[in-house]
């Protein structure tokens, strides 16, 4: 139970920080109650469906904002593109040695 509470608190703090950061830069207002309720419902459903805890993604949110995304549709489109890439290129990625994939984590941003 303690681990579950720790994951929940960490997830809410991270999500709130990301939302506030983007909202401050874009001049938007955020509804923290709606944010927490939505995240709680998503995590509750994930728990009963065998999913993982979710939270806001600092890197994806910052990238979307910097690229000029103005709606949530950009995140949905990113998810669809990733699904298509995984389905089409999954067998190729499966053949890639794990040390090569680990090396990608240490590459500096282009």
Order of alpha helices (4+ residues) and beta strands (2+ residues): alpha-alpha-alpha-alpha-alpha
